[in-house]
Amino acid sequence: MIVEPPSISEDPAGHVNLLDNPDMIKKREIVEKVLDPKHDEHIKKKLTTRKQIITSLTAGAMAGALAKTVIAPLDRTKINFQISNKKFSGRKAFEFLRDTCKREGFWRLWRGNTATMVRVMPYAAIQFSSHEQWKRLLSRGDGAKYLSPMRRYLAGSLAGATAVTFTYPLDLARARMAVTNAEKYKTLLSVFNKIHREEGVKTLYRGFSPTVIGVLPYAGTSFFTYETLKKLHGEYSGKTEPHTLERLLFGACAGLSGQSASYPLDIVRRRMQTAGVSELGSHYSSIWGTLKYVAQSEGVIGGLYKGLSMNWIKGPIAVGISFSTFDTMQLIIRRLIFFYEDS
């Protein structure tokens, strides 16, 4: 029997080198291209508008889901204080978390998170996707990567308003589930059914006005801060895109500034949303009436800014995760789609 010498696809011991396989070579080239940041702008220009929207919707939904799941217990704690006249403190927030775990179990801290996901995923998807489209519409057509400061702020505000308009009833349902026991509203569908029967369909948009008014400075400030920090980073570092940890930091700064800019209207929104299940619901029929009552009965700082310190913890975490996840996933998805189709 004649034994042939190893071919070039084998090593001296006769093992097959899989990296020389034509299919493996092709996949390796695709992976190398996917990881190469130099192609990002080329990909964005070559992808159709439809595919840009689909990829940004997908990345936005993933970003929103991850961010909200991480901070769900803190979010429930904040809402509990927002809709009551109890004074907020770090110790009382901890006691609420502890007592909820003892009374209802650890996983009850995520009660209402399913409703949150149903709302947050389309909300984040629409917000991030519409932000890209608003940026395109507001651009001067000069090919600049970033808008002027005023247009940057406006694009963020319009993106937030667009997302809120489409998803507000889900936000109201989530707030109701977060502040009531499981017997009142067992499922997300039961929230809508009970509201429809007992309070009327219009109730699904109760608190919509302060929400839209509040989201304009919140989304505008958040997107403006994040985009501005990325722009400054590129100018000073010479890099086309920031590192993931840098994105997290920029997002955290954006969340901190956005939350501080719009917090009193967030209090008004929550009070009006939960008026139907609150003993003081009659005081929460209008934006001005709610602001006046809360300020007089609880004080400006103790009432209108109640729980802000909690937001200074959860806000930067949530927005940092959201922005960085969106950017990262969008880049990965677009590169994969582009290079697999291109190859």
Solvent accessible surface area in square Angstrom, and as a share of the most:
residue,aa,sasa,rsa
1,M,221,0.99
2,I,160,0.81
3,V,121,0.69
4,E,141,0.63
5,P,114,0.72
6,P,69,0.43
7,S,60,0.39
8,I,174,0.88
9,S,40,0.26
10,E,58,0.26
11,D,56,0.29
12,P,134,0.84
13,A,78,0.60
14,G,35,0.33
15,H,121,0.54
16,V,99,0.57
17,N,65,0.33
18,L,117,0.58
19,L,89,0.44
20,D,65,0.34
21,N,63,0.32
22,P,103,0.65
23,D,96,0.50
24,M,75,0.33
25,I,57,0.29
26,K,100,0.42
27,K,112,0.48
28,R,99,0.36
29,E,88,0.39
30,I,8,0.04
31,V,78,0.45
32,E,104,0.46
33,K,90,0.38
34,V,11,0.06
35,L,125,0.62
36,D,39,0.20
37,P,63,0.39
38,K,174,0.74
39,H,57,0.25
40,D,16,0.08
41,E,82,0.37
42,H,96,0.43
43,I,3,0.02
44,K,82,0.35
45,K,166,0.70
46,K,117,0.50
47,L,12,0.06
48,T,78,0.45
49,T,69,0.40
50,R,165,0.60
51,K,57,0.24
52,Q,30,0.13
53,I,57,0.29
54,I,77,0.39
55,T,1,0.01
56,S,0,0.00
57,L,64,0.32
58,T,60,0.35
59,A,0,0.00
60,G,0,0.00
61,A,17,0.13
62,M,78,0.35
63,A,0,0.00
64,G,5,0.05
65,A,19,0.15
66,L,91,0.45
67,A,4,0.03
68,K,39,0.16
69,T,54,0.31
70,V,76,0.44
71,I,1,0.01
72,A,11,0.09
73,P,17,0.11
74,L,42,0.21
75,D,4,0.02
76,R,24,0.09
77,T,0,0.00
78,K,7,0.03
79,I,0,0.00
80,N,28,0.14
81,F,6,0.03
82,Q,0,0.00
83,I,31,0.16
84,S,23,0.15
85,N,94,0.48
86,K,113,0.48
87,K,156,0.66
88,F,42,0.17
89,S,42,0.27
90,G,56,0.54
91,R,156,0.57
92,K,74,0.31
93,A,4,0.03
94,F,127,0.53
95,E,47,0.21
96,F,35,0.14
97,L,35,0.17
98,R,101,0.37
99,D,54,0.28
100,T,1,0.00
101,C,41,0.24
102,K,159,0.67
103,R,158,0.58
104,E,65,0.29
105,G,29,0.28
106,F,106,0.44
107,W,191,0.67
108,R,89,0.33
109,L,11,0.06
110,W,62,0.22
111,R,27,0.10
112,G,9,0.08
113,N,24,0.12
114,T,104,0.61
115,A,1,0.01
116,T,7,0.04
117,M,33,0.15
118,V,62,0.35
119,R,21,0.08
120,V,6,0.03
121,M,77,0.34
122,P,47,0.29
123,Y,33,0.12
124,A,6,0.05
125,A,8,0.07
126,I,40,0.20
127,Q,19,0.08
128,F,6,0.03
129,S,5,0.03
130,S,14,0.09
131,H,8,0.04
132,E,23,0.10
133,Q,30,0.13
134,W,74,0.26
135,K,43,0.18
136,R,134,0.49
137,L,115,0.57
138,L,32,0.16
139,S,47,0.30
140,R,159,0.58
141,G,69,0.67
142,D,100,0.52
143,G,78,0.75
144,A,65,0.51
145,K,103,0.43
146,Y,44,0.17
147,L,21,0.11
148,S,28,0.18
149,P,79,0.50
150,M,142,0.63
151,R,79,0.29
152,R,10,0.04
153,Y,74,0.28
154,L,71,0.35
155,A,0,0.00
156,G,0,0.00
157,S,7,0.05
158,L,50,0.25
159,A,0,0.00
160,G,0,0.00
161,A,20,0.15
162,T,35,0.20
163,A,0,0.00
164,V,9,0.05
165,T,68,0.40
166,F,142,0.59
167,T,6,0.03
168,Y,2,0.01
169,P,25,0.16
170,L,36,0.18
171,D,4,0.02
172,L,0,0.00
173,A,0,0.00
174,R,11,0.04
175,A,0,0.00
176,R,0,0.00
177,M,16,0.07
178,A,8,0.06
179,V,36,0.21
180,T,20,0.12
181,N,93,0.48
182,A,28,0.22
183,E,128,0.57
184,K,71,0.30
185,Y,3,0.01
186,K,158,0.67
187,T,75,0.43
188,L,34,0.17
189,L,122,0.61
190,S,27,0.17
191,V,0,0.00
192,F,47,0.20
193,N,69,0.35
194,K,52,0.22
195,I,0,0.00
196,H,113,0.50
197,R,162,0.59
198,E,111,0.50
199,E,57,0.25
200,G,29,0.28
201,V,88,0.51
202,K,183,0.77
203,T,6,0.04
204,L,29,0.14
205,Y,95,0.36
206,R,82,0.30
207,G,4,0.04
208,F,54,0.22
209,S,60,0.38
210,P,1,0.00
211,T,12,0.07
212,V,34,0.19
213,I,85,0.43
214,G,8,0.08
215,V,12,0.07
216,L,67,0.34
217,P,35,0.22
218,Y,51,0.19
219,A,1,0.00
220,G,0,0.00
221,T,25,0.15
222,S,4,0.03
223,F,7,0.03
224,F,63,0.26
225,T,25,0.15
226,Y,4,0.02
227,E,12,0.05
228,T,30,0.17
229,L,45,0.22
230,K,23,0.10
231,K,62,0.26
232,L,75,0.37
233,H,24,0.11
234,G,25,0.24
235,E,105,0.47
236,Y,187,0.71
237,S,54,0.35
238,G,67,0.64
239,K,115,0.49
240,T,92,0.53
241,E,42,0.19
242,P,10,0.07
243,H,113,0.51
244,T,64,0.37
245,L,124,0.62
246,E,52,0.23
247,R,10,0.04
248,L,61,0.30
249,L,110,0.55
250,F,22,0.09
251,G,0,0.00
252,A,25,0.20
253,C,54,0.32
254,A,0,0.00
255,G,0,0.00
256,L,78,0.39
257,S,39,0.25
258,G,0,0.00
259,Q,24,0.10
260,S,46,0.30
261,A,54,0.42
262,S,10,0.07
263,Y,1,0.00
264,P,27,0.17
265,L,34,0.17
266,D,19,0.10
267,I,0,0.00
268,V,0,0.00
269,R,37,0.14
270,R,4,0.01
271,R,1,0.00
272,M,15,0.07
273,Q,0,0.00
274,T,2,0.01
275,A,9,0.07
276,G,41,0.39
277,V,48,0.27
278,S,33,0.21
279,E,181,0.81
280,L,54,0.27
281,G,13,0.12
282,S,97,0.63
283,H,76,0.34
284,Y,4,0.01
285,S,92,0.60
286,S,50,0.32
287,I,40,0.21
288,W,178,0.62
289,G,26,0.25
290,T,0,0.00
291,L,39,0.20
292,K,100,0.42
293,Y,51,0.19
294,V,0,0.00
295,A,29,0.23
296,Q,132,0.59
297,S,63,0.41
298,E,35,0.16
299,G,29,0.27
300,V,83,0.48
301,I,132,0.67
302,G,36,0.34
303,G,0,0.00
304,L,19,0.09
305,Y,70,0.27
306,K,6,0.02
307,G,2,0.02
308,L,19,0.09
309,S,56,0.36
310,M,10,0.04
311,N,1,0.00
312,W,120,0.42
313,I,100,0.51
314,K,7,0.03
315,G,1,0.01
316,P,20,0.12
317,I,73,0.37
318,A,13,0.10
319,V,13,0.07
320,G,1,0.01
321,I,28,0.14
322,S,18,0.11
323,F,11,0.05
324,S,5,0.03
325,T,21,0.12
326,F,13,0.05
327,D,15,0.08
328,T,40,0.23
329,M,46,0.21
330,Q,15,0.06
331,L,36,0.18
332,I,64,0.32
333,I,30,0.15
334,R,13,0.05
335,R,23,0.08
336,L,70,0.35
337,I,53,0.27
338,F,13,0.05
339,F,8,0.03
340,Y,119,0.45
341,E,109,0.49
342,D,82,0.43
343,S,73,0.47
